Amino acid sequence: MAASTHTVTNQAPPLVGYDAFTSDRPLAEAVERHLPPEVFAEARDHFVAQGQSVGSVQAQEWGTLANEYPPRLRTHDRYGHRIDEVEFHPAWHRLLGRAVGAGLTDAWGRPGGHVRRAAGFVLATQSEAGHGCPLSMTHAAVPALRAEPALAAVWEPLLTSHVYEEGLRPPGEKAGVLLGMGMTEKQGGSDVRANATEARPVSGGSDEYVLTGHKWFCSAPMSDGFLVLAQASPSQGKGGLTCFLVPRVLEDGTRNAFAIQRLKDKLGNRSNASAEVEFDGTTWARRVGEEGRGVRTIIEMVAATRLDCVLGSAALMRQALTQAVHHTAYRGAFGGPLIDKPLMRNVLADLALESEAATVLGMRLAAAYDSDTEAERAFARIAVPAAKYWVTKRCTPMVAEALECLGGNGYVEESGMPRLLRESPLNSIWEGSGNVQALDVLRALQREPMALNAFLSEVGKARGADHRLDGAIKGMLTELADLEGIEGRARRLVERMALVLQGSLLVRWAPAEVADAFCASRLGGDRGSAFGTLPTTLDLRAVVERARVEV
């Protein structure tokens, strides 16, 4: 055996064996703030257990394996029969089983369900982001299926079950199911009204149809069923873009015609399969909602998945921040720990502000779903697309800066940071990219006056508490009053709205040093273009200490 050439020193220990819930003060505080006291008391131990699981060696290994061994398509069995199955590494199933068991598809029918699920989703995404896709779609499908009470009576108990069962079988033979979505097509993308897939009724007046066409992006293709949009042939004088439920396995146990053509070779999100599928004219489907009302039927589902994009980005940002702070706390350079160097402290504090603002905003939106009042629904109508636009846009530069805090170590796959970076653009693209979100905010402003009133009422709760916030609110109102060329300024307006909303929430709920730093840099303009350019007069040490994780 060769003699040792050196002693390994000055390397940060692995970040394992920590509680990702209690160490995330903004998240833990938000859960306590938004849940009724009796619900929080009952749920706290559950969150601690999930936080410890996320910080465990086992969960981190599952996340690594699920991405190192991506899903594989099997179109035929050994005898030549068409099966259209996707094989996943066992780690994928373990992650999904733990997440479903934690109630991450069960929000719509229990007190504080959306806040509870949102916090759990933020935690689960930090161990591995890809399995969040089927969780999100299954959760979001519930309000869409309620458009058909008979369908909801069968499917909703299975969708909200805390039991995960892999494999394709009739839904009635399983204790829990997952649901996917197939909306976009080659020729239309986000413009789903351009969809060409056709749906023909099996018989007059029936809610059963057969589909002919394709879907360009169909994620989690091993789900038990899919909500899809197709053009219904005129039936009873209607027709048009309509929502349908397509099960993978029919009640008699036969496979529905669901031909998976190939799996997408994606930049990130590699543990999760995204497929191109075709319907051959015999694909059986049940109509969900009225013919021609497909967009209306899925609108709540889209809003729920958009909120998950906000929460997913907040989770990636939190994990990137956690890794950066941990590394710099143990890595020494130029006479002391990196975390104590003024310039590194500035970078870390800036990252911490971005992370906390994203978390606080995402959890506030989840609380709006739990309140379910007319005012809160109006608030969510405008705040969800604004948050989806801004938080997901901030994720990639924030994760890239956190990676840089680890230096060359962060550029190596074993650190986990490259996986976070590859994942970071995803939520800005899925469920409507940036322009779609900005235009959706404009649509809400123009068509739903209550939405703007609810938004202004929310940000107004912090008015007078910080002069920089007050100035930003005034600037936003000036922008809103000028409708000339509003579409071309949509991104600028929505960015302002999101920042004002984040600032108002932090002024009300975050420690003074966090709110002060956010308002100075994001609303007062006292910063540069890159992270790490905060004013040095701020209490940056306290901001960084708040973000530290004790192992």
N, C-alpha and C positions, 0 to 999 in steps of 0.2 A: 504494500500500500504506500502511495506517495505521501511524503511528509506534507503537513499543512503549510500552505504558503502565507496565510494571514488569518487574523481573527476578525470575524464579522462584528462590527460595532456600528452604532449611530444609525440603526434602521428602526423604523417604527414597528412595534409589535402588531400582529394581526388584530383587526378590529372585530373581535368576536366575543360572545358571552356578555352582551350588553342588552339593555331593555330599550328598544327603539321607540316605545311609547312614552315612558316617564322621562326619558332623556330629551325628548322633543317637547320643550316647554310650550311653544306656541300651539302645537297640536293638542297636548293634554289640557291646556287652559281653555282652548276652544271647545273641546268636548264637554268640560265641566260647565262652561258658560251657556252652551246651547241646549244641553239636556236638562229636563226636569230633575230636581235633586234626587227623587226616589229612583229614577231610571239610571242616573249616573252612579248612584251607590250600588245598584245591582250590576251595572256593566263594567265598573272599573277593574275588577279582578280579571274579567275577560280581556280587556285591553292590555293589561299588564302581561297576561299569559301570551297574547299574540305578539306583543312587543318583544318579549324574551325569545319567542320562536323565531321572529325575523332576525334577531341578533345572534342566533345560534350558528354553530359550525354546520349543522345539518342543513338548515334552510339555505345557507350560502352555497353549500355544495350542490344542492338540488338546482339552484339557479344557474350555476356554472354548467352542470351536466345538460340541463334542458337546452342550453344555447350551443354547447359544443357538439351535441348530437341532435341536429334539427330534424323536424318531421320529414317523413319519406312517403311519397305517394305509391300506392299499389293499385293499379287500375284493374288487374285481373288476378284470380287465384291460380294455383298451379295447373288447374285443368282447363283454363281458358275462359272461365266464367267472369263476367264483368262484376267487380265488387266495389270499386271506387272508395277505397279506404285509405286513411292516412295514419301511419304509425308514428307514435310519439315515444320518446324515451320515458322510462318509468318515473323519472324525476318530475316530468311534466304532470303526470297524474297525481303524484304526491302533493305537488304545489296546489293543484286544483282541488284536490280532496280537502286539504287543510283550509283553503279559502272558502269553499262552499260550506264546510263545517263551521266556519266562523260567521256565517250568515251574510256573506257578501253578495248574495242574490236576493236577500230578504229585507226589503226596506219599506214596502208600500203598506203593510198592514199591522205594524207594531209601533208603540209610542217611541218617538225619537228615532225611528227606523232609518231615516236618511242620514242623520248626523252619525249614528252608530256605524252605518255601512260606510259612509265617507271616510271616517277615521280608519276603519279597518282596511279600506281600499288603499289609502295612503301608506299604511304599514306594509300590506302585502306586496305592493308595487316596488317597495325598496328592496325586497329580496329577489324579485324577478318580475319584469314588467310585462312580458308577453302573455302570461296567463290571465292578465287583467282583461284582455279582449273578450273572451267568452263570458267572463263574469259581468262585464259591462253590458253586453248585448242582452244577456239573459235578464238582468235586472231591468233594463230599459224596455223590454218587450211587454212587460205587464200592463202598462196603461194602454198600449195599442190593442192588445187582445181584449181588453175590457169593452172595446167597441162591439164585440160579439159575446154577450154574456154566456151563451152556451159553450163556446170555445174556452172562455176564461175559466168556467167552472171545472173543466177537465185539466187545463194546462197550468193555471196559476198555482195550485198547490204543489205541483211538481217543480215549477220554476223557482219557487221560494223555499223549496225544501233545503234542509241542511245536510242532505246526503248526496254524495257524488257517486255515480255509477258510470264507468266507462263502457264503451261498446255500443253497437247499434242493435237495438231491440225495439219492439213496439212501446210507445210511451207508457201504455197501461201496465206494462210488465216491469217498470222501473220505479224506484223510490224517489228519484229526482232526475230532472232533465236539464239540458242546456239548449239555448236557442241562439241562432246566428241571424245575420241579415245579408241580403243580397239586393242592393239598390242600384249601383252604378253599372253602366254599360260602356262599351268601347267608344261609341259615338257621342256620348253625352257627359260622362263624368258627373260632376256635381249637379248638372242640369238634368235632373231625373225626369222632367217632363218630356225630354227627348227620347226616353226609353222606347225601344221597339219590340220588346218581348210581348207576345200576344197571349191572351187568356180566353179560351172558349168555354162557355158553360156546357156541362155534361148533358143537361136537359133544361128545358124551359123553367124558369123560376127557381132553379137549384142554386145553392151556394157552393156547389162543387164545380171545379173547372179543370181543364188540362192546359198546360203551358208549353209554348214553343218559343225558344230564344236562348239568351245567354246572360251571364253576369260576369263582369270584368274583374271585380274584386269581391270575393266571398270568403271572409275570414272564418277561422275555426270550422272547417268543413265537416268535422266529425261530430258537430252538434246534432241534437235529436230532431231539430226542425229549423226552418228559416222563414223570416218574414221578408217577402220580396215585393217589388212593385212591377206591375205589368199592365199593358193596355188591354182592358176588357173589351171584347167584341160587344156591340150593342145588345143589351138584354133588357127587355121591357122598356126600350127607348132610352137607355142610359149609356153605358160604356164609358171609356176613358181610363185614365191612370187610376189603378186600384191596388189595394194592399191584399196580399194573399199569404196564407200559412202553408208552407211546403214541408211535410214531414219526411225524414229520411227513410223511415220504415212505416209501412202501412199497417192498419189494425190486424190484418190477416198474417202479418209476419213477412210479407214480401217486400223487397227493396223498391222504393220509389225510383223512377228514372231521374237520376241526378249524376250526370257524367262529369267527373272532374278531369279537365283537360291537362292541367299542369299546376304546379305550385309556383308562386312568385319567388324570385330570388331577390330578397329585399336588402336594403342597406342595414337595417337593424331589425329588432322584433323577430329575431330568427327562430326563437323557440315556438312561435305561433305560426301555424300554417295559414296562408292566404292563397285562395285558389281562383282559377277561372273555371266556371261550370257552364254546362249547357243543358237545356230542357228540350226533349226530342218530340214533343207533341203528345206524349202520353204521360208526362209528369203531372201527377195529381195534386191539386191544391184546394184549400178552402178559402173562400172570400172572407176578409176581415173588414168590416165596415161597408159602407155603400159603394157601389160602382161609381167611378169618377171622383171619389173623395179620398184617394190614396194618400196624398200629401197631408190632408187634414187628419187622417187616421194615425199617421206616424209622427205627427209634430211633437207630441210629448216624449216619444221615444228618442227623437233626435236631440231634444233639449237635455234629456237625462244622459245621453252618451257624451254630449258636449261638456256637461259638468264633469263627467269622468275624465275628459281630456284635461280640464283644469286641475283636477285632483291628481291625475297621473303625472303631470308636469311638476306639480308641487312636490310629489314624492321623489321624483328624479332629482330635483333641486336640493331637497333635504338630504338625500343620500350622498350627493356630490359634496355638499357642504360638510357633512359629517366626516367624510373621508379626508377632506382637505384640512379641517381643524385637527383631526386626530393625528394626521401625519406631521403637521407642523408643530404640534405639541411635543412630539418625541424626537423630531429631527433637529439636530444642532448644527449651527453654522455661524462662523464669524464671532465665536465667543459666547454663544447662548442659543436657547431654543428659537426656532424660526418664528414661532407664534408671538414671541416678545419683541420682535424687530418691528419698529414703527411702520415701515412700508408694508410688510406682510400683514400686520394687524389691520392696516387700512383695507387691504384686499379682502381679508377674511370678513371684516365687518360689513363691507359692501355686499359680499355674497350672502351674509346672514340676513341683511335687510331684504334682499330680493326673495330669499326663501321664506322668511316670516310673512312678508306681504302676500305671497302666493297662498300660503297655508291659511292665513286668517280669512282671505277672500273666499277661497274654496269652501271652507267650513261655514261661512256666513250664508253662502248660496245653498248649501245642504240644509241649513236650518230653515230657509225660506220654503223648501219643499215640505218640511215637517209642519210648518205653521198652516199652510194650505188655506190662507185667507185670500180674498180678492186682491188686497193690497200687496201681499207677498207674492202672489202669482204675477201681478203686474211688474213688480220689482224684478223677479227672476226673468221675465220675458226680455228685458233689456240688459240686465246685468250679466246673464249667462253668456250671450254671444260677445259682450264686451270683454268679460274675463277670459273667455276662450281665446279671443284674438290676442290679448296682451300677455297673459301668463304663459301661454304656449310659445309665443314669440320670444320671450325672455329666457326660456329654458336652455336653448342651445348655447348662446354666449356665456350664460352663467356656468353651465356644466364644463365648457371648454376652459374657462378661467380656473375653476376648481381643479381640473386635471393638471393645469400648469403649476398649481401649488405643490404637486407631488414631483415636479420636474420630470426627468427621464423615467422614473419609476411609474408615473402616471400614464405614460405612453405605452406601457407594456400590458398585454392582455391580462396577465395574472393579477394586476391591481384591481380589475373590475371597472376602471374608469373608461376605457375605450368602449365597453358595452353600453355604459350610460350615455356616452357621447353619441354613439350610433342611434340610440333610442330617442335622443332628445328632440329631433325635428318632427317625430312622428305625429304627436298630438296636434301640431299646428296644421297638419295636412288632412288627417282623418276627420270625418264628420264636418267637412266644409273648411276649406283653407282660409287664410287671412282675409282675402277680399270678400269671400262669402259671409264671413262673420261681420265684417264692417258694414256691408250692405244690409245685413239682417238687422243691425242696430238702427240704421236709417229707416228701414221699413217699419220697425216698431215705433220710432219717433213720429213717423208720418201717419200711421194708421191707428195707433193706440195711445191716446193722450194720457191715459192712466199710468202707462209704463214710465213715461218721463216724470210725472208727478211723484210716483213711488220712488224713483231713483233720487230725485232731488230731496225728497223727504228723508231718505236714508243718509245722504251725505250732509244734509242740514243739521243732523243731530250732533255733529261735531263743530258746527260753525261757531266762531268766536274763541275757540280753544287754541288756535295757532294762526298767526297772521299770514304765514305762507300758504296754509290750506285755504284760508279765506280768499287770498289773492288768486289761487288756482281755481277756486269755484267761480269767482268773478270772470276769469278768463274763459272758462268753459261755457258759462252762460252767454258770453259775447260770441263765442264760436257757434253756439246753438242758434243764436238769433240771426245769424247771417246764412241764408239759404242759397245764396248765389254760388253756383258750382259746388254744391254740397257733396255730390258723389265723388268728385275728384279729391275732396278733402276728407273723405270718410275715415281713412286710417288715422289721420292726424286727430280728428275729433274723438274717435273711439279710444285712442291711446290716452288722451286727456281725461276722458270719462273714467277709464279704468284706474289711472293713477290717483285721481281725486277720490274715487271710492276706496282704494287701498289706504290712502292717507287718512281718510275720515275714520276708517275702522281702527287703524293703528293708534290714532290720537285718542280714541275712546278706550281701547282695550290693551294696548301694548305698554311696557314700561316706558317711562319718560325718555330714556336715552335712545330707545329704538324709534319712537315717534319723532323725536327731535331730529335724529339723523335722516330719517326718511323724508320728512318735510323739507329739510335743508337741501338735500341732494336731488330728490325727485320732483319736488314742487317749487322749491326756491331757486333751482338752477345752479346751486353751488357745488358743482362737480364737473369733471371732464367727461370725455366720451367713453373711456375705458373703466373697468372696475378698478378700485384702488385709488380713486381720486376724490375721496371724501374730504371735507374740511377737517383739518387736524385739531380744531377747537372742540370737536365733538368728543363724547365719552366713548371712544371706540373700544377700549378695553372691556367695558361692561357689555357692549354688544356682542363681542366675541365670546366672552365667558358664558353668556346665556346660551350660546350655540354648542358648547363643549359637551362631549359625552364621556362619562366616567366609566371605565372598564374595570 
